[in-house]
Amino acid sequence: MVRPIFDERLPVIDVAPPHDGVRHPYEVYLGQLTGESLRTMRGCLDRLARLLAGVDLDAPGADEIAAGAPLITGDWVPWWQLTYTGTSGIRAVLLDIGWSAAHINKHLSALRRVLKESWRLGLMEAEAYQRAADLEPVSAKREPAGRDVPLDELEALLATCDDTPLGIRDAAVIALVYTSGLRRSEAAALTMTNYLAGQRALRIVGKGNKERTVPISQAAQPWLDEWVRIRGGRPGPLFCALRKGGTLAYRHLSPQTLADLLDRRRLQAGIALPVKPHDLRRTLIGDLLDNGVDLVTAQQLAGHADPRTTSKYDRRGLDTKRDAVDGLRLSRRD
């Protein structure tokens, strides 16, 4: 496939539909993933494929239009043909688009992994793979995305939830996501077996398939108890869909449905600014640190792999730090 070049830093390679029966590194890599990770990394590789096919990702509609051709996906790209010159060019172009460091690094991670599968499949020599994959991650000091949700807004969200099954479910979701600091994908994936009622805790499987146990706050337990009484003890998703009329459909809510749930309640409460699931998570971590919870405990509750990630949510200012050092005592010299 002859492709246009919109940026001279990008490599010139032949981008074409895959041949049947060929084990493609794109499919081999994605075959190792599931759930949210699969959707995220597939999106990253497909976006890079369109970039290599001559689509300017900064242009409106770039994710839908692929240079007038059918929608190009990652299995169109001979990733094994990329050299360090090409991969470093891709990194440079991504930087110019203006995406966040985290978003760029996800794409670079996907690129490194598909290069690794190219080497494992014998499509690249070891040295060529090592050179092409030797890309520095993008670093940037940014505040975590989103905003803190004040207590009066949290209470206003809960006040919109009436005594119907839908209202009780939504209140339980809001209370639990805030007090447990769950990611929206984690909340959507919860099942009845994850709910450890006797321990007042949840067993969470988070990023990287890492498992952690999170206590359920006494503040959230009444809403959750009420929802579980309506839901019943049948195996399946903890938070399930509801049909018209309030009857239960025992299937998982999607992460996007949880986001839509919050937005609907936000509009009903008359809250002007958006409220997203991550805003509740961000608020919890900040509230914990404000209340004197140590960084390691807050990190464990949030499921962060690195305490530096948790520390970004610390909103305590100089006055708090001054109060901390003012509590220190030294004997005066006679």
Residue pairs with C-beta under 8 A, 6 or more apart in sequence:
1 14
1 15
1 16
1 17
1 53
1 69
1 76
3 15
3 52
3 53
3 54
3 67
4 54
4 67
5 12
5 54
6 54
6 55
6 56
7 56
7 89
7 93
9 89
9 92
9 93
10 51
10 52
10 86
10 89
10 90
10 93
11 52
11 81
11 82
11 83
11 85
11 86
11 89
11 90
13 52
13 77
13 78
13 81
13 82
13 86
14 78
14 81
15 49
15 52
15 53
15 72
15 76
15 77
15 78
16 76
17 70
17 76
18 24
18 75
18 76
23 121
24 75
25 79
25 80
25 114
25 115
25 117
25 118
25 120
25 121
25 123
26 45
26 73
26 74
26 75
26 77
26 79
26 114
26 117
27 75
28 117
28 120
28 121
29 41
29 45
29 110
29 113
29 114
29 116
29 117
30 38
30 41
30 42
30 45
30 74
33 41
35 185
35 189
36 185
36 255
37 207
40 106
41 106
41 109
41 110
41 113
42 74
44 106
44 107
44 109
44 110
44 111
45 73
45 74
45 77
45 110
45 111
45 114
46 72
46 73
46 74
47 57
47 63
47 107
48 74
48 77
48 90
48 107
48 110
48 111
49 72
49 73
49 74
49 76
49 77
50 57
50 62
50 63
50 66
50 67
50 72
51 57
51 90
51 93
52 77
52 90
53 66
53 67
53 69
53 72
53 76
54 67
55 62
55 65
55 66
55 67
55 72
56 62
57 63
57 97
58 96
58 97
58 98
64 71
66 72
74 114
79 111
79 114
79 115
79 118
80 115
80 118
80 119
80 123
80 124
82 115
82 132
83 128
83 131
83 132
84 131
84 132
84 134
86 132
87 111
87 115
87 132
87 133
87 135
88 135
90 111
91 104
91 108
91 135
91 136
91 138
94 104
94 107
94 108
94 138
95 104
95 138
100 140
100 142
100 145
101 137
101 138
101 139
101 140
101 142
104 138
105 137
105 138
108 135
108 137
108 138
111 133
111 135
112 133
112 135
115 124
115 129
115 132
115 133
116 129
116 133
118 124
118 129
119 125
119 126
119 128
119 129
124 132
143 312
144 278
144 282
144 312
144 313
145 278
146 276
146 278
146 279
146 282
147 273
147 279
147 282
148 279
148 282
148 283
148 286
148 315
149 178
149 275
149 279
149 280
149 283
153 269
153 271
153 275
154 174
154 178
154 280
154 283
156 269
156 270
156 271
157 174
157 262
157 265
157 266
157 269
157 271
157 275
158 171
158 174
158 175
158 223
159 269
160 167
160 265
160 268
160 269
161 167
161 168
161 170
161 171
161 174
161 265
164 246
165 230
165 242
165 246
165 248
166 242
166 246
168 223
168 226
168 227
168 230
169 227
169 230
169 231
169 239
169 242
170 261
170 265
171 223
171 226
171 227
172 220
172 223
172 224
172 226
172 227
172 239
173 187
173 239
173 258
173 261
174 223
174 262
174 265
174 280
175 217
175 219
175 220
175 223
175 224
176 182
176 187
176 202
176 216
176 220
176 223
176 224
177 184
177 187
177 258
177 277
177 280
177 281
178 220
178 280
178 281
178 283
178 284
179 216
179 217
179 219
179 220
179 284
180 202
180 214
180 215
180 216
180 217
180 220
180 284
180 301
181 214
181 280
181 281
181 284
181 285
181 301
181 302
181 303
182 202
182 204
182 214
182 277
182 281
183 206
183 207
183 277
183 278
183 281
183 303
184 255
184 258
184 259
184 277
184 278
185 255
186 204
186 205
186 206
186 303
187 239
187 255
187 258
187 277
188 239
188 252
188 253
188 254
188 255
188 257
188 258
189 205
189 252
190 202
190 204
190 237
190 238
190 239
191 235
191 236
191 237
191 238
192 233
192 234
192 235
192 236
192 237
192 238
193 203
193 235
194 202
194 203
194 204
194 205
194 238
195 202
195 228
195 238
196 202
196 203
196 213
197 228
199 213
199 215
200 215
200 216
200 221
201 213
201 214
201 215
201 216
202 213
202 214
202 216
203 211
203 212
203 213
204 211
204 212
204 213
204 214
204 303
205 211
206 212
206 303
207 303
207 305
208 305
210 303
210 305
212 300
212 303
214 301
216 224
227 239
230 248
231 238
231 240
231 248
232 248
234 250
236 250
236 251
237 250
237 251
237 252
237 253
239 252
239 253
239 258
240 248
240 249
240 250
240 251
240 252
240 253
241 248
241 249
241 251
241 252
241 253
241 257
242 248
242 249
243 249
253 261
255 277
258 277
259 276
259 277
262 275
262 276
262 277
262 280
263 274
263 275
263 276
265 275
266 274
266 275
281 302
282 313
284 301
284 302
285 298
285 301
285 302
285 310
285 313
286 313
286 314
286 315
288 297
288 298
288 301
289 295
289 298
289 313
289 314
289 315
289 316
290 315
290 316
295 307
295 310
295 311
295 314
296 307
298 310
298 313
299 307
299 309
299 310
302 309
302 310
304 310
